[in-house]
Amino acid sequence: MSEGAVAERTYEPVIGLEIHVQLSTRTKMFCGCALSFGEEPNTRTCPVCLGLPGTLPVVNAEAIHYGLMIGMALGCEPAPRSIFHRKNYFYPDLPKGYQVSQYDIPLARDGRLGDIRIHRVHLEEDAAKLVHAGATGRIHSAEASVVDFNRGGTPLVEIVTEPDVRSASQAAEWLRLLRVTLRQLGVSDVNMEEGSLRCDANVSIRPAAQTTLGVKTELKNMNSFRFLERGVEAEIVRQEELLRAGEPVVQETLHYDPRTGALTSLRSKEEAHDYRYFPEPDLVPVAPTEEMLERARAALPELPAERAERMASEHGLAPDMARLLAYRTELGDFFEATVASAGGAEPRAIANWVTGELTARLGESDPWESKVEPQALARLVAMVGEGAVAGSAAKDVLAVMVTDGGDPAAIVDERGLGTTDEGELAAIVERAMADQAAAVDKVRAGNDKAIGAIMGHVMRETKGRADGAEVQRLIRERL
Amino acid sequence: MSAELLKLTAAGAAERVRAGEVSCGELFEAWRERAGADELNAYLWRADGPPAEQPAADSPLGAVPLAVKDLFCTEGVPSAAGSRILEGYRPPYTATAVQRLASAGAPLLGKTNMDEFAMGSSNENSGYGPVKNPWDPSRVPGGSSGGSAAAVAAGLAPWAIGTDTGGSIRQPAALCGVVGLKPTYGAVSRCGMIAFASSLDQAGPLTRDVTDAALLLRHMVGADPCDSTSTGLPEEVRLPSAESLEGLRFGVPPELTGAGIEPGVREVFEATLARIEELGGSVQEVALPHSDQAISAYYLIAPAEASANLARFDGVRYGVRKGGGDLRSLYEETREAGFGPEVKRRIMLGTYALSSGYYDAYYGRAQQVRTKIADDFRAAFETVDLIATPTTPTVAFALGEKTDDPLAMYLNDFCTVPMPLAGIPAISIPGGLSEGLPVGFQLAGPAFSENRILDAAHALELSIGFDGSAGRV
């Protein structure tokens, strides 16, 4: 094959995600210490989570319950008997010299969330935190490192996907779905900046149409959706450049620096790590009883993916629209409350207003905390539907509702934003057509776009109160 | 008065306390003074005064003080598991078994010497020097609970507890002429025991007689919320009273009683079998076909677990810290200085056995053998009630005799290793003397058969009438 052919080849990214979720249980994974939220270092510790001689782990029943809920929410099959293993390696943030984790038999496996298959869901304990004393706070220039064991032993659920993700944006979008699902379950704070949701990505690329997998690299700990997307994108580009240049991709762990966009190799020496997994002899297998499974099942709320399907069929929404609402729980709730209180307003129209104008004005903030009442929004949408207020004027009404609250009908009256009556509007249309004679000629000659100039004139005169469709009808009658 | 007291069994002393003939304080002081006369290096720490909380005179264990193997954590009291790496380490909590015994009225008398991290069969692997056998100070007391066995045999302690992983209670009990019981795995909580091999370690009593062993065991056992693998026993431990063995079937496995047993030990063993028949029991051969592989499986499983259990001794949080500058030297120099040669050998063996590419051939295969061994015992106990073997192939050997040959040392455990692999209980009682040294007789039973074992051992003990006074220095 010529070099040109290689250079022009298109590649398909193959991405799998590994997500660590800190559970918001009352106590740690294997001891009775309360979870830590920024307390003084080493104040949330006990002999067990410090790994003192003679101490033994005891599994946190609440963590198992949350783990089962997550497994079920992701459509996984819980294992009848899952096993804890020891993952052995030396590091000061690991007090026992091994992490208690799950290996060949995880808590649950083989599920799906959205378009992505879930490989496994397992339980483990978090490591402690190293604090590097020195100017930069980074390990390389540190004068000394100290260990804060508060975080050590926090329950973690690790979720591993199948390599089903095909782009950086899909990775970020799917992670959002996962986050909202976990938040809906109430099992974690799912805060990426604070590390309660952490995502690693395994990235490889392969020539389009090839079915075998390329060599993968692992991107560690991208602590926001944006960084995940950018990091994966940068890695895809890097791998493409390598392959186009005829160089191999080397299996390694990479760190993405969001400030510089650089990818640097981490612990390449430790890549050959042999963790010497073996079954943790201090623990017995986790064998969920029918009662435990039932309790986990009963604790599952309606999940975003299911909700999107239900909303699409119940309210006749397009799938994209339904997802938009369902993946932001508070938005979906506000939408459904508005629909429920609607006096004749069409759900699809309400959905457009909630995801369009309302979201544009509120941004990420919760509509329930705004001054807009669902009933008021329902009335506004109904008024638009009835032609009592024009679409463009209704946007101004909503702006008032967002800043001051209140009833849309009252706002329309107060500010004279109601639609003009037909006689008045006809007169304005006629004036506009006289004024825009050139545009009228163009439309007559077949340039339909020229109608915009006439419409614009009418809208200016009516200050947006006129209904666009009605204006158009009146113009066409007179052409 | 105090010399008289020291001759009593623990149960006997408890009775005197209960009868008001001696006070708790007097009893403790008498034993404290006696422990202070230790010339065997049996103790690593001794109480320097009466216990903070004096037990009640009517407490179940009658205020009789207890010697505790150094690997049990005792709050504020040195607990180093016989290792230099934990020199001076004082834990912030007390092991469940020690706590239970203290609550039942057995205050802590001292901490006894042991092979480092319980790895050894002669006590010569202690980081604090070997213990001497009270019957002959030129010989080993056995191990790893050598300090506990020697202290009880020498009358330096009324009773003691130890731990057994591959024979570490029964073997020193045999070599010192005392009673040692390894309970069913899970009967006693492991919480607070500095771990050697978690799936095998089990605490148990070392005592002058079978009654004392039953009494201690009764107050050690029980499920513990801090140990997920603890189950307790399904029925209360009874104080044994049997004098006959009528109706009991004893199995003798040729695999554990044939080659390798020295003639003097064999003689005592056979005499004890004859005694069983005199007492109404029947003796028959029973097969344990996989037990010849027990040592191999044990020396993969135990070191594998130990290699992980001992990873926490890294110089970061407690114990010895050496090296510095960088992390690697901290780890390497701390562990180089803190661990003795046998511990290092086992960490390396275990690390190797778990390595990627070797796991299936070593650790995985050893676990399969372990299952076979457990199956052998289950099958055997369908035809017999108890299994009898010598506890050790030889009497106590000379200090230094086997230190250069680890394999010979390991083979010394071949009669005691199969039981912990199967998780079943076994006792060693003194069967008699050979060359003036004690010979142990071992009885093993199915899981949770402690009462059956104790009853049979009691009947035999009565009949044997072993005189341990020659061991008391």
Interface residues (C-beta under 8 A of the other chain):
Chain A: P47 L50 G51 L52 P53 G54 T55 L56 P57 V58 V59 R86 N88 F90 P92 P95 K96 G97 Y98 V147 D274 R276 Y277 F278 P281 D282 L283 V284
Chain B: L71 F72 C73 S79 A81 L86 Y89 P91 P92 Y93 A95 R190 C191 G192 M193 I194 A195 A197 S198 S199 P225 C226 D227 S228 T229 A304 E305 S307 A308 L310 A311 R312 D314 V316 R317 Y318 L327 Y331 T351 L354 S355 S356 Y359 Y363
